[in-house]
Amino acid sequence: MNREALQNGLSKVAWAYILILLDINLNIGRNTLDLLPDWVGYLLLLSAIPLLAPALRDLPLLRPFCVVLAAAEAVEWTAALLTGQSLLYRFLPVKALLTCLAMYVTFQLLTDLARLAEQEGLPAGRLRLCRDLNVVIRAVLFLPLPWEEWMALAVALVVTGGIVCVMIAVQLFALRRRLGEAPA
């Protein structure tokens, strides 16, 4: 197993999660543009899969899902850039499907990476905890609740979700570093 390829793949996954899970928006008049486009994150995930696949045999199964998510996010980002409006996500069934698909990819990829850490004799508990928290927060935020009335809860969940995202990236960079230190 090529440790340098694994380390490179882990770096790509960590940066992809920063792009996908953190939304920093620029408001221009009535239009909003995500400065950290999710589609770039999914392209990074796609480029990480061949690097990590020798160690994680099931990982290539996520490839078609990443392609769909990258394409959908590129369409959404372009629509927001050109019109200031959502194109795909205004249809609830499409939004629900893409949200579930994104949560599945996140959950499965982080599960595989936790397994890689354990195969290398490294701790994986924190990564699994962050994975679980991320999926729960995203699922709760997707619920059709009166978020305007529960603004404090919504803000708390969004802030907690951002912290969890950073923790995921930190865990992935730590795993990358520890793989470099571990004997081959």
Secondary structure as UniProt FT lines:
FT   HELIX           3..21
FT   STRAND          25..28
FT   TURN            29..30
FT   STRAND          31..34
FT   HELIX           38..52
FT   TURN            53..55
FT   TURN            57..58
FT   HELIX           59..62
FT   HELIX           63..83
FT   TURN            89..90
FT   HELIX           92..119
FT   TURN            120..121
FT   HELIX           125..142
FT   TURN            147..150
FT   HELIX           151..181
//
